[in-house]
Amino acid sequence: MNGTFLAEFEMYVMLAVARLRDEAYGVAIRKAIETRTGRPVSIGAVYATASRLEEKGLLEHEILGPRPVPGGRARKVYRITRPGGDALAHSTRMLGRMIEGLDLEERAWAG
């Protein structure tokens, strides 16, 4: 890996995009992260992070036409690039190795 590491929230965004596939637009990404983490997420944080991931070449987007519903708006749908997929796989493997063998319920930390 050539130094492309994902921060925690970047990993959440990438995982949401991977899970949502063709429905990976801002509001859906936000909802997926909130649902799976129980953490409130601002839509601005999603778009800022997605933009940063695009600058790194890890995500790309396409503007899709509005949905055929009253008031439907165009959507920016994100996709993971090949380097993005490599970075996501690398980051999740590293996290898995760090967690492996720990009993986090044991509360082995001070306090």
Z-matrix of the N, CA and C atoms (Angstrom, degrees):
N
C 1 1.464
C 2 1.520 1 107.38
N 3 1.297 2 118.09 1 136.92
C 4 1.454 3 121.63 2 -173.40
C 5 1.525 4 113.67 3 -97.74
N 6 1.306 5 117.47 4 45.13
C 7 1.458 6 120.27 5 175.14
C 8 1.515 7 115.47 6 85.90
N 9 1.325 8 118.93 7 9.10
C 10 1.459 9 120.79 8 178.34
C 11 1.520 10 108.53 9 -93.10
N 12 1.318 11 115.26 10 99.41
C 13 1.458 12 120.80 11 179.22
C 14 1.515 13 108.07 12 -115.22
N 15 1.311 14 115.73 13 147.55
C 16 1.456 15 121.12 14 -178.24
C 17 1.519 16 110.70 15 -100.79
N 18 1.315 17 116.11 16 133.76
C 19 1.458 18 121.82 17 170.92
C 20 1.532 19 107.85 18 -73.34
N 21 1.322 20 116.39 19 167.63
C 22 1.471 21 120.75 20 -175.93
C 23 1.522 22 112.66 21 -54.39
N 24 1.326 23 117.61 22 -53.35
C 25 1.459 24 119.25 23 -175.95
C 26 1.527 25 110.85 24 -69.63
N 27 1.328 26 118.02 25 -33.29
C 28 1.462 27 120.15 26 174.93
C 29 1.526 28 110.04 27 -60.23
N 30 1.326 29 116.35 28 -40.45
C 31 1.457 30 119.99 29 178.15
C 32 1.528 31 110.32 30 -64.56
N 33 1.317 32 117.79 31 -40.69
C 34 1.470 33 120.65 32 177.72
C 35 1.529 34 110.69 33 -59.94
N 36 1.324 35 117.05 34 -45.28
C 37 1.467 36 120.70 35 -179.79
C 38 1.522 37 110.16 36 -63.36
N 39 1.325 38 116.81 37 -46.06
C 40 1.464 39 120.57 38 179.97
C 41 1.532 40 111.35 39 -61.84
N 42 1.327 41 116.89 40 -42.58
C 43 1.465 42 120.24 41 179.05
C 44 1.527 43 111.36 42 -65.38
N 45 1.329 44 116.84 43 -37.80
C 46 1.469 45 119.85 44 177.23
C 47 1.527 46 110.39 45 -65.34
N 48 1.327 47 117.36 46 -42.35
C 49 1.469 48 120.87 47 177.95
C 50 1.523 49 109.77 48 -61.62
N 51 1.325 50 117.52 49 -43.42
C 52 1.465 51 121.33 50 178.91
C 53 1.526 52 110.58 51 -61.09
N 54 1.313 53 116.64 52 -41.76
C 55 1.462 54 121.58 53 -177.67
C 56 1.536 55 110.91 54 -71.10
N 57 1.324 56 117.42 55 -40.13
C 58 1.469 57 121.80 56 -173.79
C 59 1.530 58 113.98 57 -81.88
N 60 1.311 59 117.41 58 -23.14
C 61 1.464 60 123.53 59 -179.83
C 62 1.522 61 112.36 60 51.19
N 63 1.329 62 119.02 61 -114.97
C 64 1.467 63 122.40 62 -175.26
C 65 1.521 64 113.61 63 -70.83
N 66 1.312 65 118.22 64 -6.90
C 67 1.468 66 122.50 65 179.35
C 68 1.528 67 111.47 66 -108.53
N 69 1.335 68 117.26 67 20.96
C 70 1.463 69 121.97 68 -175.17
C 71 1.532 70 111.36 69 -84.92
N 72 1.316 71 116.07 70 73.23
C 73 1.463 72 121.47 71 174.50
C 74 1.532 73 107.92 72 -114.22
N 75 1.310 74 116.74 73 167.81
C 76 1.460 75 122.62 74 -169.64
C 77 1.514 76 116.87 75 -45.61
N 78 1.317 77 117.60 76 -56.18
C 79 1.463 78 120.96 77 -175.96
C 80 1.528 79 111.18 78 -65.25
N 81 1.328 80 117.11 79 -39.53
C 82 1.466 81 120.29 80 179.06
C 83 1.526 82 110.92 81 -66.65
N 84 1.335 83 117.18 82 -38.84
C 85 1.468 84 121.33 83 177.22
C 86 1.522 85 109.39 84 -62.29
N 87 1.319 86 115.51 85 -47.04
C 88 1.477 87 120.36 86 178.92
C 89 1.530 88 111.03 87 -56.96
N 90 1.318 89 116.25 88 -47.65
C 91 1.467 90 120.82 89 -178.19
C 92 1.531 91 111.11 90 -63.99
N 93 1.330 92 117.18 91 -41.49
C 94 1.468 93 120.78 92 -179.92
C 95 1.529 94 110.58 93 -61.97
N 96 1.321 95 117.13 94 -42.06
C 97 1.471 96 120.62 95 179.59
C 98 1.522 97 109.86 96 -66.85
N 99 1.327 98 117.50 97 -46.48
C 100 1.466 99 120.50 98 179.84
C 101 1.527 100 111.54 99 -61.03
N 102 1.322 101 116.68 100 -42.91
C 103 1.470 102 121.01 101 -178.50
C 104 1.523 103 111.47 102 -64.26
N 105 1.317 104 116.87 103 -43.78
C 106 1.464 105 120.53 104 -174.55
C 107 1.518 106 113.37 105 -82.36
N 108 1.339 107 118.11 106 -27.20
C 109 1.469 108 119.52 107 -176.94
C 110 1.514 109 113.09 108 -104.04
N 111 1.335 110 117.28 109 -20.09
C 112 1.459 111 120.46 110 -174.36
C 113 1.523 112 111.89 111 72.46
N 114 1.307 113 115.95 112 15.23
C 115 1.464 114 122.94 113 -175.96
C 116 1.523 115 109.09 114 -106.92
N 117 1.342 116 118.28 115 129.84
C 118 1.468 117 119.23 116 176.22
C 119 1.527 118 110.21 117 -67.96
N 120 1.323 119 116.05 118 139.51
C 121 1.460 120 121.38 119 -176.24
C 122 1.527 121 108.58 120 -132.28
N 123 1.317 122 116.71 121 133.14
C 124 1.467 123 119.40 122 176.46
C 125 1.526 124 108.90 123 -85.61
N 126 1.309 125 115.93 124 145.63
C 127 1.457 126 120.21 125 179.27
C 128 1.527 127 110.01 126 -63.30
N 129 1.333 128 117.17 127 -31.74
C 130 1.463 129 121.10 128 177.19
C 131 1.518 130 112.03 129 -62.23
N 132 1.330 131 116.40 130 -38.49
C 133 1.469 132 120.35 131 178.26
C 134 1.528 133 110.48 132 -65.66
N 135 1.326 134 116.98 133 -37.78
C 136 1.464 135 120.88 134 178.47
C 137 1.522 136 109.60 135 -63.78
N 138 1.343 137 117.42 136 -49.27
C 139 1.462 138 119.99 137 -177.44
C 140 1.524 139 111.96 138 -68.10
N 141 1.315 140 118.20 139 -38.27
C 142 1.469 141 120.63 140 178.44
C 143 1.527 142 110.42 141 -64.37
N 144 1.312 143 116.40 142 -42.43
C 145 1.467 144 120.64 143 -179.82
C 146 1.524 145 110.47 144 -68.64
N 147 1.319 146 117.48 145 -43.05
C 148 1.469 147 120.76 146 178.28
C 149 1.529 148 110.05 147 -61.03
N 150 1.315 149 117.29 148 -40.90
C 151 1.462 150 121.35 149 178.30
C 152 1.534 151 110.95 150 -62.36
N 153 1.321 152 116.33 151 -43.90
C 154 1.466 153 121.03 152 178.63
C 155 1.538 154 110.29 153 -63.11
N 156 1.327 155 116.50 154 -40.65
C 157 1.467 156 120.38 155 178.39
C 158 1.530 157 111.20 156 -66.60
N 159 1.320 158 117.05 157 -33.23
C 160 1.471 159 120.14 158 174.90
C 161 1.522 160 110.62 159 -66.84
N 162 1.336 161 116.66 160 -42.28
C 163 1.468 162 120.52 161 178.15
C 164 1.529 163 111.36 162 -60.34
N 165 1.317 164 116.67 163 -33.03
C 166 1.469 165 121.86 164 178.15
C 167 1.532 166 111.59 165 -79.92
N 168 1.336 167 117.81 166 -8.01
C 169 1.456 168 121.49 167 -179.30
C 170 1.521 169 113.72 168 82.07
N 171 1.339 170 117.02 169 17.51
C 172 1.462 171 121.02 170 -176.40
C 173 1.523 172 113.18 171 -96.09
N 174 1.316 173 116.40 172 -23.13
C 175 1.467 174 122.88 173 175.23
C 176 1.516 175 108.09 174 -128.07
N 177 1.321 176 115.52 175 158.81
C 178 1.460 177 122.50 176 168.82
C 179 1.524 178 106.49 177 -139.88
N 180 1.326 179 116.61 178 163.82
C 181 1.463 180 118.35 179 179.81
C 182 1.520 181 111.13 180 -134.92
N 183 1.313 182 113.24 181 163.67
C 184 1.455 183 122.83 182 175.63
C 185 1.525 184 106.52 183 -137.16
N 186 1.314 185 116.70 184 138.89
C 187 1.467 186 121.06 185 176.04
C 188 1.529 187 107.46 186 -90.72
N 189 1.331 188 115.42 187 119.65
C 190 1.463 189 120.90 188 177.51
C 191 1.514 190 109.27 189 -100.50
N 192 1.306 191 116.19 190 149.54
C 193 1.452 192 121.51 191 178.61
C 194 1.514 193 111.48 192 -63.13
N 195 1.317 194 116.28 193 165.81
C 196 1.463 195 119.86 194 -179.06
C 197 1.527 196 111.99 195 -63.40
N 198 1.313 197 114.11 196 150.07
C 199 1.467 198 119.50 197 174.15
C 200 1.517 199 108.75 198 -69.02
N 201 1.333 200 117.14 199 151.02
C 202 1.462 201 120.10 200 -177.96
C 203 1.530 202 112.01 201 -79.57
N 204 1.311 203 116.19 202 59.89
C 205 1.461 204 122.40 203 175.87
C 206 1.516 205 107.24 204 -132.08
N 207 1.322 206 117.94 205 154.92
C 208 1.456 207 119.40 206 178.53
C 209 1.536 208 110.76 207 -56.27
N 210 1.304 209 116.00 208 128.81
C 211 1.464 210 120.98 209 179.39
C 212 1.514 211 113.71 210 77.53
N 213 1.351 212 117.36 211 8.80
C 214 1.464 213 121.00 212 -179.69
C 215 1.523 214 110.53 213 -60.34
N 216 1.325 215 115.89 214 139.14
C 217 1.469 216 120.46 215 -177.77
C 218 1.523 217 110.08 216 -119.65
N 219 1.315 218 114.96 217 158.24
C 220 1.460 219 120.24 218 175.46
C 221 1.528 220 108.29 219 -63.22
N 222 1.341 221 115.77 220 150.37
C 223 1.461 222 120.33 221 -178.57
C 224 1.523 223 110.03 222 -126.70
N 225 1.323 224 114.88 223 143.30
C 226 1.455 225 122.02 224 173.66
C 227 1.526 226 105.93 225 -94.92
N 228 1.333 227 116.12 226 110.83
C 229 1.458 228 121.63 227 -177.57
C 230 1.529 229 108.50 228 -103.87
N 231 1.329 230 115.36 229 130.32
C 232 1.463 231 121.74 230 -176.41
C 233 1.517 232 111.28 231 -97.47
N 234 1.339 233 114.94 232 149.87
C 235 1.459 234 122.86 233 173.90
C 236 1.521 235 108.34 234 -135.29
N 237 1.304 236 115.13 235 148.26
C 238 1.458 237 121.03 236 176.76
C 239 1.527 238 108.56 237 -83.11
N 240 1.331 239 116.37 238 131.29
C 241 1.463 240 121.45 239 176.14
C 242 1.529 241 109.15 240 -80.22
N 243 1.319 242 116.84 241 170.64
C 244 1.472 243 120.37 242 177.15
C 245 1.536 244 110.61 243 -59.29
N 246 1.357 245 119.49 244 -47.67
C 247 1.468 246 118.33 245 176.20
C 248 1.531 247 112.23 246 -61.75
N 249 1.342 248 116.51 247 -32.78
C 250 1.461 249 120.47 248 177.03
C 251 1.517 250 111.71 249 -65.65
N 252 1.321 251 116.57 250 -41.29
C 253 1.461 252 120.78 251 177.30
C 254 1.525 253 111.06 252 -63.74
N 255 1.329 254 115.71 253 -40.22
C 256 1.464 255 119.85 254 177.24
C 257 1.522 256 110.92 255 -63.49
N 258 1.347 257 116.90 256 -44.36
C 259 1.471 258 121.19 257 -179.68
C 260 1.523 259 110.87 258 -64.42
N 261 1.334 260 116.93 259 -40.69
C 262 1.465 261 120.72 260 179.78
C 263 1.528 262 110.58 261 -65.87
N 264 1.325 263 116.80 262 -44.83
C 265 1.461 264 119.83 263 179.06
C 266 1.530 265 110.36 264 -62.19
N 267 1.326 266 116.80 265 -42.83
C 268 1.466 267 121.01 266 -179.88
C 269 1.536 268 110.92 267 -63.07
N 270 1.324 269 116.83 268 -47.24
C 271 1.467 270 120.86 269 -178.18
C 272 1.523 271 112.09 270 -64.33
N 273 1.329 272 117.16 271 -41.12
C 274 1.462 273 119.09 272 -179.49
C 275 1.528 274 110.98 273 -70.69
N 276 1.348 275 117.49 274 -34.15
C 277 1.479 276 119.62 275 175.54
C 278 1.530 277 110.35 276 -64.54
N 279 1.329 278 116.49 277 -43.85
C 280 1.472 279 119.77 278 179.24
C 281 1.516 280 110.54 279 -61.24
N 282 1.325 281 117.57 280 -44.50
C 283 1.463 282 121.41 281 178.93
C 284 1.526 283 110.24 282 -61.17
N 285 1.316 284 116.84 283 -44.64
C 286 1.460 285 120.89 284 178.32
C 287 1.523 286 112.24 285 -59.24
N 288 1.348 287 116.78 286 -41.67
C 289 1.465 288 120.00 287 178.75
C 290 1.524 289 111.52 288 -66.41
N 291 1.317 290 117.52 289 -35.63
C 292 1.469 291 120.42 290 178.56
C 293 1.526 292 111.45 291 -68.72
N 294 1.315 293 117.09 292 -34.13
C 295 1.464 294 122.00 293 -177.99
C 296 1.528 295 111.57 294 -81.48
N 297 1.332 296 116.31 295 -31.18
C 298 1.461 297 121.65 296 -174.56
C 299 1.532 298 112.26 297 -50.00
N 300 1.315 299 115.23 298 127.83
C 301 1.457 300 121.64 299 176.34
C 302 1.516 301 115.36 300 86.12
N 303 1.321 302 117.43 301 -6.55
C 304 1.467 303 120.14 302 178.29
C 305 1.517 304 110.78 303 -86.51
N 306 1.311 305 115.86 304 142.49
C 307 1.455 306 120.87 305 171.18
C 308 1.530 307 105.68 306 -107.33
N 309 1.315 308 115.81 307 91.34
C 310 1.463 309 120.06 308 -175.68
C 311 1.514 310 112.42 309 -69.50
N 312 1.301 311 118.01 310 -15.67
C 313 1.466 312 121.36 311 174.67
C 314 1.527 313 110.63 312 -75.99
N 315 1.332 314 116.51 313 -19.08
C 316 1.457 315 121.87 314 -178.86
C 317 1.533 316 112.00 315 -68.44
N 318 1.313 317 115.96 316 -22.54
C 319 1.462 318 122.29 317 -179.58
C 320 1.529 319 110.73 318 57.41
N 321 1.302 320 115.71 319 59.34
C 322 1.463 321 122.80 320 -175.41
C 323 1.529 322 112.40 321 -80.21
N 324 1.304 323 118.50 322 20.69
C 325 1.462 324 120.03 323 -179.74
C 326 1.520 325 109.82 324 -113.51
N 327 1.304 326 115.17 325 164.99
C 328 1.480 327 120.44 326 -178.17
C 329 1.526 328 110.26 327 -64.19
N 330 1.310 329 115.35 328 151.60
C 331 1.454 330 119.79 329 172.84
C 332 1.450 331 112.25 330 106.66
